[in-house]
Amino acid sequence: MSAATVQDVSAAVPAPQRATGQNQAVAGGRSLRVLVAQSEIKSDINLSNLAVATGGGILGGLIGAAVDSARAKKAEVLIAPLRTAMGDVDGDALAIETAKASFANAEWFTTAPDTNFSKDNSPAGKSAYLDASSNAQTAFVEYSYDLSPSFDALRIIAKIEIAAKDSVAATAKPEKRLSPKNLVYSSSVASIITLPDASKDKDVNAARWAADNAKLARAALGQSFARLQILVPRTLALTGHEQEALSRDKKNKRIVAGGFSGRPQPAPEGTTLLWTGGGFVEVAPLQ
């Protein structure tokens, strides 16, 4: 099939409606594919702004890359003891359990969905699964977990993409097939658990996460996954109008919490809940 033909077929497909928890019945059914590309907890760094400060260009880019590389190496050294201590933690199993509970609570499936797991989060991998699946739609739920740049919080992000098997021609490139405009639904939900009495010294914070066989990190990981079982169905249940109302509430000024920007929502004391425009972000203390 020629590229022009593919484009014509794609253009003939109506723009997908923003799906919500109210859209339960889907002819052909849905499957649930859980994705966790990583095999151990990650560290994060703040991208360098030096390239901007120096006016950009090759020199600024090189300086920025060098600084970011140094930060990354430092973070890898600091997180190594924690990774060793958490070597027996099965993050994949926790993700599968969380995804099943999240969608069951959201009532997106009228029957138990076909659920499977993969480490391949690439567009090509997702596209291949759409072709192989007997279901009309697939909910791809990808989990990533890391420590914040200052090591003062553990974070889990659930990226949700629901794709229809026939949204575009099967011969289209995977990147196009899984592009935002061709998805049935997409959102991103984050649960951030802060380290009690965190230090401004990330070396100290890193050591505390790893101490006592990573006792605090294990607790934070469990708490964060548990919170996603509540936050994800709450996000999925919002109608398009409800999402727009939250996003356009100009009287509710955006704030920054946990490194995310959003409009604050009612939450228990000590906890911050934001609506980012594409999902909820909750920043909570370790229980």
C-alpha positions in Angstrom: 0.0 0.0 0.0 1.4 3.4 -0.9 2.1 6.1 1.6 -0.7 8.3 0.0 -3.2 5.4 0.4 -2.3 5.1 4.1 -2.8 8.8 4.6 -6.2 8.7 2.9 -7.4 5.8 5.1 -6.2 7.5 8.2 -7.9 10.8 7.3 -11.2 8.9 6.8 -11.2 7.7 10.4 -13.2 10.1 12.7 -11.3 11.9 15.4 -11.6 9.7 18.5 -13.8 10.9 21.4 -12.2 11.4 24.8 -13.1 8.2 26.5 -14.1 8.2 30.2 -15.2 5.7 32.8 -18.7 6.1 31.6 -17.8 4.5 28.3 -17.8 0.9 29.6 -19.1 -1.2 26.7 -16.8 -1.5 23.7 -17.7 -3.8 20.8 -14.8 -6.2 20.5 -13.7 -5.7 24.1 -10.6 -4.3 25.7 -7.3 -5.8 26.9 -5.0 -4.5 29.5 -1.3 -4.5 28.8 1.0 -3.6 31.7 4.4 -2.1 30.9 7.4 -1.6 33.1 10.5 -1.0 31.0 12.9 -0.7 33.9 14.3 -3.5 36.0 15.4 -1.5 39.0 14.6 1.9 40.7 15.9 4.9 38.7 17.4 8.2 39.8 16.5 11.5 38.2 18.4 14.7 37.6 17.4 18.2 36.8 18.3 19.0 33.2 20.9 21.8 33.0 19.8 25.3 32.1 23.3 26.4 31.2 22.7 26.1 27.5 20.0 28.7 27.8 22.1 30.9 30.1 25.0 30.9 27.6 22.7 31.7 24.7 22.4 28.2 23.4 24.5 26.9 20.4 27.0 24.2 20.4 29.1 25.5 23.3 26.1 25.9 25.6 24.9 22.5 24.6 28.2 20.9 25.4 28.5 22.6 28.7 24.9 21.6 29.6 25.5 18.0 28.5 28.7 17.8 30.6 27.0 19.1 33.7 24.0 16.7 33.3 26.5 13.8 32.7 28.3 14.7 36.0 24.9 14.9 37.9 23.8 11.5 36.4 27.1 9.8 37.4 26.7 11.2 41.0 23.1 10.1 41.2 24.1 6.6 40.0 26.7 6.3 42.8 24.2 7.5 45.4 21.4 5.2 44.4 23.6 2.0 44.1 23.2 0.9 47.8 19.4 1.4 47.5 19.3 -0.8 44.4 21.2 -3.5 46.1 18.9 -3.4 49.2 15.8 -3.5 47.0 17.1 -6.4 44.8 14.4 -8.7 45.9 11.5 -6.2 45.3 9.3 -7.3 42.4 8.3 -4.0 40.9 6.7 -5.8 37.9 4.4 -7.8 40.0 3.4 -4.7 42.0 2.6 -2.9 38.7 0.4 -5.7 37.4 -1.5 -5.9 40.7 -2.0 -2.1 40.7 -3.1 -2.0 37.1 -5.7 -4.7 37.6 -7.1 -3.0 40.7 -7.1 0.4 39.1 -9.2 -0.6 36.1 -11.5 -2.8 38.1 -12.2 0.1 40.4 -12.8 2.3 37.3 -15.3 -0.1 35.9 -13.9 0.3 32.4 -14.3 -3.4 31.8 -17.6 -5.2 32.0 -15.7 -8.5 32.5 -12.2 -9.3 33.7 -9.9 -8.1 31.0 -7.2 -10.0 29.2 -4.2 -8.8 31.1 -0.6 -9.4 30.2 2.8 -7.9 30.8 5.7 -6.6 28.7 9.1 -4.8 29.2 8.8 -3.4 25.6 7.2 0.1 25.8 8.2 1.1 22.3 5.6 2.3 19.7 6.7 -0.7 17.6 6.0 -3.1 20.5 2.6 -1.6 21.2 1.6 -1.6 17.5 2.6 -5.3 17.2 0.5 -6.1 20.2 -2.6 -4.3 18.8 -2.2 -6.5 15.7 -1.9 -9.7 17.7 -4.7 -8.9 20.1 -8.2 -10.2 19.5 -9.7 -7.2 21.3 -10.8 -4.0 19.6 -8.9 -1.7 22.1 -6.0 -2.1 24.4 -5.2 -0.1 27.6 -1.4 0.3 27.8 -0.5 1.2 31.4 3.2 2.0 31.8 4.7 2.5 35.2 8.0 4.2 36.0 9.5 4.7 39.4 12.4 6.7 40.6 13.8 9.0 43.3 13.6 12.8 42.9 16.7 14.8 41.9 17.3 15.7 45.5 16.5 12.2 46.7 13.8 13.6 49.0 10.9 11.7 47.4 10.1 8.4 45.8 7.8 8.8 42.7 5.7 6.5 40.6 4.1 7.7 37.4 1.4 5.7 35.6 1.1 6.6 31.9 -2.1 5.5 30.4 -2.8 5.1 26.7 -5.9 3.4 25.3 -5.5 2.6 21.6 -8.0 1.2 19.1 -6.9 -1.6 16.8 -8.4 0.2 13.8 -7.7 3.8 14.7 -5.5 4.1 11.6 -4.4 1.7 8.9 -2.4 -1.2 10.3 0.3 -0.4 7.8 0.9 3.0 9.3 4.1 3.6 11.2 3.9 2.7 14.9 4.7 6.3 15.9 1.7 7.5 14.0 -0.6 4.7 15.2 0.3 5.5 18.8 0.4 9.3 18.4 -1.8 11.3 20.8 -4.3 12.4 18.1 -4.9 8.7 17.2 -5.4 7.4 20.8 -8.8 6.8 22.3 -7.6 8.2 25.6 -4.4 9.3 27.3 -3.5 10.5 30.8 -0.6 10.5 33.3 -1.1 10.0 37.0 1.7 10.4 39.6 2.0 9.4 43.3 4.9 11.0 45.1 5.9 10.0 48.6 8.2 12.3 50.5 11.0 11.3 52.8 10.2 12.3 56.5 12.5 15.2 57.6 14.4 15.2 54.4 17.8 16.8 54.3 19.0 19.4 51.8 22.0 17.0 51.4 21.0 14.3 48.9 23.8 12.1 50.1 22.1 12.0 53.5 18.7 11.3 51.9 20.1 8.5 49.7 21.6 6.8 52.7 18.3 7.0 54.6 16.4 5.4 51.8 18.9 2.5 51.7 19.2 2.0 55.5 17.8 -1.0 57.3 17.4 -3.1 54.1 15.6 -0.1 52.4 12.9 -0.1 54.9 11.6 3.4 54.1 11.9 2.9 50.3 10.0 -0.3 50.5 7.2 1.4 52.5 7.1 4.3 50.1 6.9 2.1 47.0 4.0 0.1 48.5 2.2 3.3 49.6 2.7 4.9 46.2 1.3 1.9 44.3 -1.6 1.8 46.7 -2.4 5.4 46.1 -2.4 4.9 42.3 -5.2 2.4 42.7 -7.3 5.3 43.9 -5.9 8.1 41.8 -6.1 6.3 38.4 -9.8 5.3 38.5 -10.6 8.8 39.7 -8.8 10.2 36.7 -10.4 7.7 34.3 -13.9 8.5 35.6 -13.7 12.2 34.7 -15.8 13.3 31.8 -14.4 15.6 29.2 -16.5 18.5 30.6 -15.2 17.8 34.1 -11.6 17.8 32.9 -12.1 21.1 31.1 -13.7 22.6 34.2 -10.7 21.6 36.3 -8.2 22.9 33.7 -9.9 26.2 33.1 -10.6 27.2 36.7 -8.6 30.5 36.5 -9.5 31.4 40.0 -7.6 28.3 41.2 -4.0 29.4 40.5 -1.5 26.8 39.4 1.2 25.9 42.0 4.2 23.6 41.9 4.5 20.6 44.1 6.8 17.6 43.8 8.2 19.1 40.7 4.8 19.2 38.9 2.7 22.2 38.1 -1.1 22.0 38.5 -4.2 23.4 40.0 -4.6 22.3 43.7 -7.5 20.1 44.6 -9.0 19.4 48.0 -6.8 16.9 49.9 -6.2 15.7 53.5 -4.0 17.9 55.6 -0.3 17.4 54.8 -1.1 16.1 51.3 -1.1 18.1 48.1 -3.2 17.0 45.1 -2.8 18.7 41.7 -4.8 18.5 38.5 -2.2 19.0 35.8 -4.5 19.1 32.9 -3.9 15.5 32.0 -4.2 13.7 35.3 -3.7 13.9 39.0 -0.5 14.3 40.9 -0.5 13.6 44.6 2.4 14.5 47.0 2.0 12.8 50.3 4.2 12.1 53.4 5.4 8.6 54.1 3.0 6.9 56.4 
